Amino acid sequence: MRVRAVGTHGRAILGCAVVAWLAGAAQAAPASGGLFVRERPDPVVVARGYLKQAREWGTAAAKLAENKCDPHAVDLFYAATEAAWNAVWTCPGSREILCEAAELYAAALEGLLETACAHGRLTGQGLVIGPSWKQVVVPIQTKALAIDAALIEKVVATPPPGDTRITRHHCRGGFGLPVVVRVKAGPPGSPMQAFAPDRQSLAATAVLRFKMPGDETFLQTFAGPLARDHAPAILDLANPVEIAAVHIGQARPLLAADLTAPLLDVLAGTPQAGLAGFIQPYGRGDTKARLEFLEPHQPGRIPVVFVHGLASDEGTWFDLLNELRTWPTFHRRYEPWVFHYPTGAAFLQQSAVLRRELQAAVRELDPEGRDPSLKQMVLVGHSMGGLHAKMMVVSPGTSLWDAISTRPFAEMQMRPEVRRFVAPLFFFEPLPFVKRVVFIATPHAGSSLASRATGRVAAITVRQPAATAAVYQEVRDLNPGVLRGDFATGLPTTIDVLEPDSTLLEALRVLRPPCWVTTHSVIGTAHQSLTGDPGDCVVPASSARLPGTVSEIEVPATHTRVHHQPATVRELERILTQHLHETAP
């Protein structure tokens, strides 16, 4: 009897609701031809109703997620996102409704993605909504991104924390939720796995896209958003550089964007190894030299390899990269690579590692040599990084070895395995696929700071790798009295190599790149020395100048800030534009 009574009561409520609706419809519009005609509702009123739903459901979902970690929050956030979407669709001409809906939509979508991740319901396979007995998978589509959805490791909806290494935050308002898409490293043995950094992140804007809204029935209203079937949708992760607007019925709001967030996400997950990599090279795993792709490689894009300087790390480039990423041409035609290395380790050894890493990357990415873009590589080096970059484009012959030894290399007493280790440090050919080098505050003729007390103390504190020190000791013991210059009294540190009277540095300074390599210089001039020579407080302008460069600009900045300046960004954009014009088929 109780079940029957409840059922009868439910039918009574439904019957009353139908009668009331029919009566209202009859009063709103007279019959014509024996049919009732409903008066078309005001779009603003309908849109306001959707906004009210979005606000109430979003608030309720946030409470569930915060207080109980209730998985039902996923479904409630989903319904709130749909309601905000429907408000724009229903009233596309109202700017006021669009602004309010965009705010509610972004908040609901952020809550949806966060709670879905927390409950394991968001993967590269899709977004899972609904109760366990009736789950629906919302597919993910990547729009103009460099990756397929299957390569997504995580969608980060919460904005990453700020970082002092990035001075400006590039974002734009609009519809959708700017997110960070973390990319999987790739299968073992693949180039994407071999050259992946600790984090590889892309900028994207999430748009949960629904179909045309339908009229909500009485039963749906009565049951509430959690009990009814969820509307089908698609979760788009769009590239905000390539896609400008969102299509919502007749509305075309601008797509929201945050181009700085991926760099902040990478920095948040990358330990700073600058000083540690200088004082204690190879002291930890994160100081090991390696080449890293900041984005998934795409055939047809030209690599720009950034090499940092002494007592620094790859994070020093992120301010410059943040500016370059606002330039669509850089997104479409170039891709950033960085060389991470312990700057306190032996200079020649790190140059040899960079050479091997670049050769391996080109070989593994394009084993058949079909991608011409990989043969147009650009190197950008700051400070000592510029010296490493130059080592990639010169043919030293015997000059580097003659700078440190009075005996020819072939006549030196060495075990075969030691000879195989030492030879590539001094004898090599320019990399044929590097076509341009940009030197930023590079001490081609050394830095007087290396000779000062600060430089001497720094050189003493450097702990050289045991294996490298052992090789040096063996070569010196087997060949007494033949080593000279930087190597005469002990294994030189990077500080020793930067001495103005370094024989090794002098040998490198006079070497010239081949005719197919174009070079440029950016020189810091914020400081005036007692002799009147301008410089950047570390590298004199006379030392930063190099004969044969096709362009040279002076930037009024100190040594550690030269590559952060707007003038340097503009110059690099000009150089990369010129590079495209000169290398295009």
C-alpha positions, 0 to 999 in steps of 0.5 A: 500500500505504501508504494502504491500511495507514493506512486499515486501522489507522484502522478498527482503532482505530475498531473497538476504540473501538466494542467498548470502548464496547459493553463498557462500556455492557453492564457499566454497565447490564443488558440489558432486552428485548434492548436495551442501556440506558446509565446516565445520566451525572452532569451535574456530571462532564459539565460538568467535562469541558466546563470542562476543554475550555474551559480548554485550548482557550482557553489554546491559542487565546491562545498562537496569537493572541499568538505567531503571530497565527494565524487558527486562534485564531478557531476555537479561541476559538469552540470554547472559548466553546461548551464553556463554554456547554455546561457551564452548559447541562449542569449548570444548578443548580450555582452553582460551575460557573456561576461558573467557566463564566462566567469562561471564557466571557467570556475566550474570547469576548473573545479570539474578538472581538479576533482576529476583528476583527484578521483582518477576520472580524467586521463588521456582517454577522456573525462569520466562522469556519472555514477559507477553504474552509468558512467559516460566517457567524454572524449578529449580532442586536441585542437592544433596542439602538437600531441595526440590526447593519448600522450597527455600525462596530466591536465593542470587546471590550477595556475602554477605559482609565480617565479622570479625568473619570469618577469611578465605574465602573458595571458588574455581574457576570454571564454574557456579555461587556460590549462597546462597540459603535461606530456608523457615522456614517450616510450623507452628508447624513443627520442622523446624519452631520451631528450625529455626534461623533468616536465614537458608542458604545453599551453592549452585552453580547455573548452567543454563543448555541448550541443544546443540546449534543450528545454528542461522537463518538469521531471528533470527540474524536480530530480535535480542535476545529479539524477538526470542523464548528463548531456553529451559533450566533448572536451577540447584542449585548444592551442590558444596561439592558433585558435582565436575564438569559441563557437557557441551557437551564434556567439563567437567569444575570444578564446582565453589564453595563458602562454606563461603558465607552461613555463611556470609549471616546468620551473616548479618541477625543475630543481635549480642546479646553477650554483650546485652544478658549478661548485659540485659538478656531477654531485647529484643526478640533476647536474648531469649534462643533457640536451632537453626538448622543452616541447614535443618535437614536430618535423618541419620546425627549426631547433633553437638551442639555448646554452646557459652560462657559468653558475647558472642553469636552463631556467635563466632562459625562461624569461626570454622564452616567455617573450618569444612564445607570444610571437606566433612565428616562433610557435609555428617555425621554431622549437626550443631546446636547452642544454643543461650542464654542470658549469663547474666541470671541465670546459672541453668535456662539456663541449664534447657532451653538447656536440654528441647530444646534438648529433644524437638528437638529429640522427634519432629524430631524422635517421633518413635525413628527410627533414631539412629544418633539422639542418638549419639549427640555431644556437644561442649562448649566454656568457660561457654558453656562447663559448660552448656554442662556438665550439660547435662551429669551428674546426680547431685542427691542432690549435687547441692541443698545441695550446696546452702541450709542447708534444704532438698528440700522436706522440703522447704516452696514453693508454688506448682507452684514455686516448679515445677519451681525450681525442674528441675534446681537442679534435673535431669538425664543425657540426654541418647542421648548425647554421647560425650562432647568437653570442650574448655577453660572451667573453671571447677574450676572457673576463677580468673577474676570473682573475680577481679574488672572487674568481680565485675563491670560486675556482678553489671551491669547485670539486672536479669529477674524480674520473676527469681528474684521474685522466688528467693525472695519468696523462701528466705522469706519463708525459712529464713537463709537456703540459703548459698554459692552463694545464701546467699546474693542475686540471683547469676549472671553468674559471681558469679557462675564462682568464684573459691570459688563458692559452686555451681561450686564446686558441679558441678566440682566433678560430673562425666558423666556416662560411655556412655559419652566420654569427651575431653578437649582443653586448652588455654595456651598463658599466663603465670601467676605470679605463673607459671600456664599457661592459656589463660588470663581468665581460668587457665590451671589447671581450664580447666583440668577435670579428666576422659577426654580421650584426652587433648590438649594445644593450645597457644591462648588466651581465646577468640581465642582458638576455632578459631585456626587450632589446635583446628579445627584439634582436633575436626575433629579427635574427630568427626572421632573417634566418627564415628568409635565408634558409627557406627553400 
